[in-house]
Amino acid sequence: MINTKTIFAALALAASLVAAPAVAQEHETPRIERMPWSFAGVFGTYDRNQLQRGFQVFREVCSSCHSANLLAFRNLTEEGGPQFSEAQVKALAAQYEISDPDASGGKRAAVLADRWPAPFDNEQQARDANGGALPPDMSVLAKARGVTDPFPTWVFNYFTAYQEGGADYIHALLNGYQDPPPAGAEVPEGKHYNAVFPGHAIGMAPPLTDGRVAYVAAEGQAEVPQTVEQYSEDVSAFLFWMADPHMVSRKETGFRVILFLLLFAGLMYFTKRRIWKGVEH
């Protein structure tokens, strides 16, 4: 007959075997830092200036390899987003050509209603230009990526309305490159070491370097640092907006609904007290 000590020993061994991979993974992959985003929390909103800078980084760096098939030029003028003027976006769109079989020569200048043009004509062309890897579309990338919190940390996310995991992950990824890689790390030829990327071998070369994007400070505003850290923050915020452009209006609607329900509950309570006031229970 198996005694109690044997059972406890078996349970302890099983727990150690299950926990070992998690401990090893935690040692290999650093914990992703939660950034103080302006759009974090129940009442968070997008920072228009940051979104405009993030779009600049996206346009000048990311869009040379990545598509944004769900982004229309007119989205850049919408309230709550980068909110460029209509004239600015029309001038921007006119710089790009869109395939149109009805146009003379099969191409025409883009207009506000057109989608952001992809850098490659098809998937095979994209793979050929990137060593066989397919750069993901960035339209909803900030919602397709995220971070994993161990129990019980994730429970608090319901109370803090934490949903910025995708932006945190992208920011950490852009800052996670290490050259040379750590001692003992094996990086296949054509790959690059990234401390955050799963497996640590990523096909994308470090896309950002200090001074690569020339920010122009608006009149009356302080000059913004032109560093990898700043670029990664700005483009992560822009990608999050692109993936969730109606977040602010959704938060506002949710707040109004909760306020209405509280008032309605109070009204029902006092109505019940008045109706049943003279009735014995």
N, C-alpha and C positions, 0 to 999 in steps of 0.2 A: 504494500500500500504506500502511495506517494505521500510524504509528510509535507507540512506547511512550508518548511524551509526550502525544500526542493522547488515548490511552486513559485515562491518569491524569487528564488535564484533564476528560474527560467524566465519569469516576467522581466526581471532586471536586464537579463542578457538580450531579450527581444527588444526592449526599449533602447538599449545602447546601439543595437544594430540599425534600428530605424532612425535614430538621431544622428548617427555618424555621417551619412551623406549630407544632411542639412548643415551640420557643423562645418564640414569640409567646404560646402558651397559658400557658406557665410564667410569663411576665411578667404576664399578665392575672389568673391565678388563683393566689393564694398557696398555698404548700405547707401541707397540713393537719398540724397539730401532733399528735404522738402523746402522749396523756395517760397519766399514771401510774395507770391503773385498778387497783383492788384485785384484779380478776379477770384481770389480764394474766398471761402466763407459764404455765409448766407447772403450777405449784402455786397459781395465783391462785384466790381465792374471792370471792363477792359480799359486800359490806358491807351487812348487814341494815339498819342505820340509814340508809344512803344510799338503799337501795331504798325504804324507807318514805317518805323525803322526796321521792324521784323520783315515787312514786305520787301523792303529794299534788299535785305540780306537774302531773302528767298529768291528774288528776281535776279540778283547779280551772281549768286553762288549756287543755290539749290536747283533752280529751274533749268540749269544746263544739263542735268541728268534726270531729275525727278519731274513727273507730271503732276498736275492738279486738275484732274478732269471734271471735278464738280464745281470749280471756281469760275464764275462768270465775271467779266470785267465790271459789270454794273454792281456786283457785290461790294466792290471796293469803295463805292459811294454811299453805301447804306449806313444809317444811323446805328451807333453801337459798335461799328467796326473801325477800320482805318479812316473812313469817312473823308476820302479825298474829294475834291470838288468834281462836278461832272465834267467840267472843261479839262481838268487834269487827266482824268481817266480816258476821255475821248482822245486826247493827244497821245496818251500811253498806248491805247489800243491801236491807233493808226500806225504805230511802229512795227506791228506784227502782221504777218500774212496768214490768212485762213484759207484752207482748201474749200472751194465752192464750185461744183460742176457747172453752175449756171452763170458763173462770172467769166469774163473774157480771160482766156489763158488758164482757167481753172483755179485761179487764186484771186483774192481781194484783200484789202485792208480790213482789219478786225474792227468791229463796232461794239458798243456796250453790251449787246445781248449775246455776244460770242463767248465761248468758254476759253479758259487760258490754254494757249497752244502747247501741245506736248513737244518735248525736245526731239523725239524720234517718231518715225512714221509707223513703226510696228514693234512688236515684242522682240523679234529676232534682231532687228537693227539695234535695239537697246542693249540686248545681251552681247552682241558683237562689240559694241563700244565700251562695255564694262567687264571684259574678261569672262563672259558667260553668266555673270550675275544680273538679275533684273532689278533695277532700282524701283522701290515701291512707290505707288502713287501717294501723294502727300495730302490729298483732300481730307481724309479722315484719319490720318496717321496718328494724331494725338489722342484719338479715342481707341485706336487699335492697339496702342502700346500702354503700358502702365507699370505699377509697382505692386509687389506682394507684401502685405504686412502679416507678421505672425500673430497668432492668438495670444493675448486678447486685444492687441493694439488696434486691429481692424474694427473692433466694436465701436471705438470712439469716433470712427469716420462717419457713422450715422448721425452723430450729434454735431460734428464740425462741418458737415456737408462737404467732406473732402472728395474732390473729383478731378484734381489736377495731376493725377499720377502720370498721364501721358506727357504733359509738359515737363514734369520733373525728370522723367526718363530720358526724353530727348535732350534736355539741358545737360544731364549727367553724361549721356553718350557723347555729345560733342566735346565735352571736357575730359573724356576718359581715355584718350589716346596716349600711349606711352612709347617713346622711341629713344633709346632702345627698350625692348620689352624687359620685364623683370627676369632675374636669373631663374633658369629652369623652365621658362615658358617656351613652348614650341609653336612657332608661327609659320604656316605653310607659305610657300613662295606665292607672291601676288596678294597676300593678305597682310593685315595690319593689326597690331595688338591694341585691344580696347578693353579696359578693366570692367566696363559695364555690360558690353555686348555678350550675350550667351555664348559660351565657348571661347570668348575673348579673341577670336580670329575673324575680323570683319573685312569684307571686300572693298568697302569705301575708304579711300585714303582720307586723311584729316582734311576736311573741307575748309576749315577756318584758320586763319593766321592773323596775328595782330596787324592792324592797318589795312587789311584787304578791302574793306568796304569803307568808303569815305562818307561819313555822316556830316551833314551840314546842319548846324544848330539853328533853330528857328529864332527869329528876332525876339529878344527878351528872355531867352531860355539859356540855361547853362550848357556848356559844351559837354557832349556825351563821350565817354571813353571809347576808343576804337580798339577794343581788345577782344580776344576769343571769348572771354567770360561775358562781356556785354553783348556781343553778337549772338551768342548761344541763348542768352536770356530773351533777347528781342525776337529771334526767329521762333523760339519755342512758344512764346506768347502768341505770335501770329498764327502758327500752325494750330494752336488750340482754338483760337477764334475761328479759323477756317473750318475746323471740325465741328464746332458748336457755336455758330454765329448768333443764335437766338437765346443764348444762356441768360443774358441779363434780363430780357423780357420775360423769360420763364420764371426767373427768381422773383421778379416784381409781381407776376401773376400769382405765384404761389403765396407770397406774403399777403396779397389782398384776399385770397381765398381763406387763408388761416384766420385773418382778422375778421372776415365776414362770419366764419363758423363760430368764433368766440362770441361775437356780438349776438349771433342767432341763438347760441346756447344760453346766453344770459337772458335774452328775451323770452325764450321758452320756459326758463326756470321761473321767472317772475310771473309769467302768464299762468303757469301751473299753480303757483302760490295764490294768485288772485282767484282763480276758478274754484279751487278746493279749500279756500280759506274757511268757509263756514260748515264744512263737512267733517264730521267726526270720523276718526280712523280707528 
